[in-house]
């Protein structure tokens, strides 16, 4: 037990036994202390990056607030028996050069242990809210927990040593980049393409944008890949400067875009692969104005195509624009949406479905072949337009999308008569979960069945508690691991009206 004169301070060193993990993948432990002349007994909660249950570590306090300390590891006194050697050389502590990449959280754990920890966290949230943890089914993992992402965005900037960088931010850092020499999240092609592009940019004397000096050109590299179609889109995002420095001289910005296109196609050919679409996009951001994206389509087709394979040998094909949202894990999305279809118990030609917060319509479009009619409601008009295009593209005519606030649409003259006919309501809210007003709207609709898709167990559990108080009965929860090597987990919850 610590003996402290005036409480725990920043910079203090502690020895901590890690007992669990937080929702964001931090190791969690406790430290007991006797503080001040009053000899007050205080328990501090300690959260440690890159620590796992069973570790005994010496740490340094980075910040402390209300008896909760965030720390980094100085030394492993005893390593956990469940700890393994991470596959990626960039995984590790951000205090070490070339490590600390924020793309992964759990590479020091076997995939089996990753699934167990995520499932346990879900059940802990259920217990805290008075819900039955026995309703949580075993977490469904992926057959291949590597190279699963169909999109990643890599940032240009500086390393901690102020060298040119192209990669991902370390956890908790906004203005620092880990230079990636490889990556195991998207594909083997991307793992080789990213460092090659960095070397090309250095050779051409191109500069990354720097917030501190407010100069430079390069912002981001985006790569999308069709896991089912084999198509590939690359996009270089730069500032909107009309002339830039390349090869030691001022040139029109268009020359950079064309040089990027030529390099990308040549590099793909050298790797025995192909790129089906190349974009150079200028980001115009001015104070007091909405950000504009000036897109230059330089090669190939204007969109990337991807497919989702559904139950009963059905499939949907999507045309994805550089700015459009699509689930980052194609194979995981098939598992997730398959669970939604199964849990909803839909029969072809029967049932009317209400898809709240429908986004680009992916869930509603997946449900449409299995029911009579689907109605999607979404606030963002561009997402609604994208959803309508995808419906037309797939020849789906039993789905209708409404643009606007959910409450306003539900009360509109056009939609109000439909409310009493809804058999199933589907909600897929952001990480913040459902606000109280949204829960009231769902309860007012009162559909016999409700499917809640959640990306955050911490907000799912209290939302389910409130829905049960409002008259719904929780039947089952199926977790799906959409993002191996990270702390993220999706859940599909089925509720029935009591």
SULURFEN-V772781 format. One record per residue. N is the residue number from 0. SS is DSSP state (helix for helix, strand for strand, loop for the rest). OMEGA is omega as a letter, one per 30 degrees, with the letter a starting at -180 (* if undefined). Layout:
{{N,SS,OMEGA} {N,SS,OMEGA}}
This chain:
{{0,loop,a} {1,strand,l} {2,strand,a} {3,strand,l} {4,loop,a} {5,loop,l} {6,loop,a} {7,loop,a} {8,loop,l} {9,loop,a} {10,loop,l} {11,loop,l} {12,strand,a} {13,strand,l} {14,strand,a} {15,strand,l} {16,strand,a} {17,loop,a} {18,loop,a} {19,strand,l} {20,strand,l} {21,loop,l} {22,loop,a} {23,loop,l} {24,loop,l} {25,loop,l} {26,strand,a} {27,strand,l} {28,strand,l} {29,strand,l} {30,strand,l} {31,strand,a} {32,strand,l} {33,strand,a} {34,strand,l} {35,loop,a} {36,loop,l} {37,loop,l} {38,loop,a} {39,strand,l} {40,strand,a} {41,strand,l} {42,strand,l} {43,strand,l} {44,strand,a} {45,strand,a} {46,strand,a} {47,strand,l} {48,loop,l} {49,loop,l} {50,loop,a} {51,loop,l} {52,loop,a} {53,loop,l} {54,loop,l} {55,strand,a} {56,strand,l} {57,strand,a} {58,strand,l} {59,strand,a} {60,strand,l} {61,strand,l} {62,strand,a} {63,strand,l} {64,strand,l} {65,loop,l} {66,loop,l} {67,strand,a} {68,strand,l} {69,strand,a} {70,strand,l} {71,strand,a} {72,strand,l} {73,strand,a} {74,strand,l} {75,strand,l} {76,strand,l} {77,strand,a} {78,loop,a} {79,loop,l} {80,loop,l} {81,loop,a} {82,strand,l} {83,loop,l} {84,loop,a} {85,loop,a} {86,loop,a} {87,loop,l} {88,loop,a} {89,loop,l} {90,loop,l} {91,loop,a} {92,loop,a} {93,loop,l} {94,loop,a} {95,loop,a} {96,loop,l} {97,loop,l} {98,loop,l} {99,loop,l} {100,strand,a} {101,loop,a} {102,loop,a} {103,loop,l} {104,loop,a} {105,loop,a} {106,loop,l} {107,loop,l} {108,strand,l} {109,loop,a} {110,helix,l} {111,helix,l} {112,helix,l} {113,helix,a} {114,helix,a} {115,helix,a} {116,helix,a} {117,helix,l} {118,helix,l} {119,helix,l} {120,helix,l} {121,helix,a} {122,helix,l} {123,helix,l} {124,helix,l} {125,helix,l} {126,helix,a} {127,helix,a} {128,loop,l} {129,loop,l} {130,loop,a} {131,loop,l} {132,helix,l} {133,helix,l} {134,helix,l} {135,strand,l} {136,strand,l} {137,strand,a} {138,strand,l} {139,strand,l} {140,loop,l} {141,loop,l} {142,loop,l} {143,loop,a} {144,loop,l} {145,loop,l} {146,loop,a} {147,loop,a} {148,loop,l} {149,loop,l} {150,strand,l} {151,strand,l} {152,strand,a} {153,strand,a} {154,strand,l} {155,strand,l} {156,strand,a} {157,strand,l} {158,loop,l} {159,loop,l} {160,loop,l} {161,loop,l} {162,loop,l} {163,strand,a} {164,strand,l} {165,strand,a} {166,strand,a} {167,strand,l} {168,strand,l} {169,strand,l} {170,loop,l} {171,loop,a} {172,loop,a} {173,loop,a} {174,loop,a} {175,loop,a} {176,strand,l} {177,strand,l} {178,strand,a} {179,loop,l} {180,loop,l} {181,loop,l} {182,loop,a} {183,loop,a} {184,loop,a} {185,loop,l} {186,loop,l} {187,helix,l} {188,helix,a} {189,helix,l} {190,helix,l} {191,helix,a} {192,helix,a} {193,helix,l} {194,helix,l} {195,helix,l} {196,helix,l} {197,helix,l} {198,helix,l} {199,helix,a} {200,helix,l} {201,helix,l} {202,helix,a} {203,loop,l} {204,loop,l} {205,loop,a} {206,loop,l} {207,strand,l} {208,loop,l} {209,strand,a} {210,loop,a} {211,loop,a} {212,loop,l} {213,loop,l} {214,strand,a} {215,loop,a} {216,loop,a} {217,strand,a} {218,strand,a} {219,strand,l} {220,strand,l} {221,strand,l} {222,strand,l} {223,strand,l} {224,strand,l} {225,loop,a} {226,loop,l} {227,loop,a} {228,loop,a} {229,loop,l} {230,loop,a} {231,strand,l} {232,strand,l} {233,strand,a} {234,strand,l} {235,strand,l} {236,strand,a} {237,strand,l} {238,strand,a} {239,loop,l} {240,loop,a} {241,loop,l} {242,strand,a} {243,strand,l} {244,strand,l} {245,strand,a} {246,loop,l} {247,loop,l} {248,strand,l} {249,strand,l} {250,strand,l} {251,strand,a} {252,helix,a} {253,helix,a} {254,helix,l} {255,helix,l} {256,helix,a} {257,helix,l} {258,helix,l} {259,helix,l} {260,helix,a} {261,helix,l} {262,helix,a} {263,helix,a} {264,helix,l} {265,helix,a} {266,helix,l} {267,helix,l} {268,helix,l} {269,helix,l} {270,loop,l} {271,loop,a} {272,loop,l} {273,loop,l} {274,loop,a} {275,loop,a} {276,strand,l} {277,strand,l} {278,strand,l} {279,strand,a} {280,strand,l} {281,strand,l} {282,strand,a} {283,strand,a} {284,loop,l} {285,loop,a} {286,loop,l} {287,loop,a} {288,loop,l} {289,loop,l} {290,loop,l} {291,strand,l} {292,strand,a} {293,strand,a} {294,strand,l} {295,strand,l} {296,strand,a} {297,strand,a} {298,strand,l} {299,strand,a} {300,loop,a} {301,loop,a} {302,loop,l} {303,strand,l} {304,strand,l} {305,strand,a} {306,strand,l} {307,strand,l} {308,strand,a} {309,strand,l} {310,loop,l} {311,loop,l} {312,loop,l} {313,strand,l} {314,strand,l} {315,strand,l} {316,strand,a} {317,strand,l} {318,strand,a} {319,strand,l} {320,loop,a} {321,loop,a} {322,loop,a} {323,loop,l} {324,loop,l} {325,loop,a} {326,loop,a} {327,loop,a} {328,loop,a} {329,helix,a} {330,helix,l} {331,helix,l} {332,helix,l} {333,helix,l} {334,helix,a} {335,helix,a} {336,helix,l} {337,helix,l} {338,helix,l} {339,helix,a} {340,helix,a} {341,helix,a} {342,helix,l} {343,helix,l} {344,loop,a} {345,loop,l} {346,loop,a} {347,loop,l} {348,loop,a} {349,loop,l} {350,loop,l} {351,strand,a} {352,strand,l} {353,strand,a} {354,strand,a} {355,strand,a} {356,loop,a} {357,loop,l} {358,loop,l} {359,loop,l} {360,loop,a} {361,helix,a} {362,helix,l} {363,helix,l} {364,helix,l} {365,helix,a} {366,helix,a} {367,helix,a} {368,loop,a} {369,loop,a} {370,loop,a} {371,loop,a} {372,strand,l} {373,strand,l} {374,strand,l} {375,strand,l} {376,strand,a} {377,strand,a} {378,loop,a} {379,loop,a} {380,helix,a} {381,helix,l} {382,helix,l} {383,helix,l} {384,helix,l} {385,helix,l} {386,helix,l} {387,helix,l} {388,helix,l} {389,helix,l} {390,helix,l} {391,helix,a} {392,helix,a} {393,loop,l} {394,loop,l} {395,loop,a} {396,loop,l} {397,loop,l} {398,strand,a} {399,strand,a} {400,strand,l} {401,strand,l} {402,strand,l} {403,loop,l} {404,loop,a} {405,helix,a} {406,helix,a} {407,helix,a} {408,helix,a} {409,helix,a} {410,helix,a} {411,loop,a} {412,helix,a} {413,helix,a} {414,helix,a} {415,helix,a} {416,loop,a} {417,loop,a} {418,helix,a} {419,helix,a} {420,helix,a} {421,loop,l} {422,loop,a} {423,strand,l} {424,strand,l} {425,strand,l} {426,strand,l} {427,loop,a} {428,loop,l} {429,loop,a} {430,loop,l} {431,loop,l} {432,loop,a} {433,loop,l} {434,loop,a} {435,helix,a} {436,helix,l} {437,helix,l} {438,helix,l} {439,helix,l} {440,helix,l} {441,helix,l} {442,helix,l} {443,helix,l} {444,helix,l} {445,loop,l} {446,loop,a} {447,loop,a} {448,strand,l} {449,strand,l} {450,strand,a} {451,strand,l} {452,strand,a} {453,strand,l} {454,loop,a} {455,loop,a} {456,helix,a} {457,helix,l} {458,helix,l} {459,helix,a} {460,helix,l} {461,helix,l} {462,helix,l} {463,helix,l} {464,helix,a} {465,helix,l} {466,helix,l} {467,helix,l} {468,helix,a} {469,loop,l} {470,loop,l} {471,strand,l} {472,strand,l} {473,strand,a} {474,strand,a} {475,strand,l} {476,strand,l} {477,strand,l} {478,strand,l} {479,strand,a} {480,loop,a} {481,loop,a} {482,loop,l} {483,loop,a} {484,loop,l} {485,loop,l} {486,loop,a} {487,loop,l} {488,loop,l} {489,strand,l} {490,strand,l} {491,strand,a} {492,strand,l} {493,strand,l} {494,strand,l} {495,strand,l} {496,strand,a} {497,loop,*}}
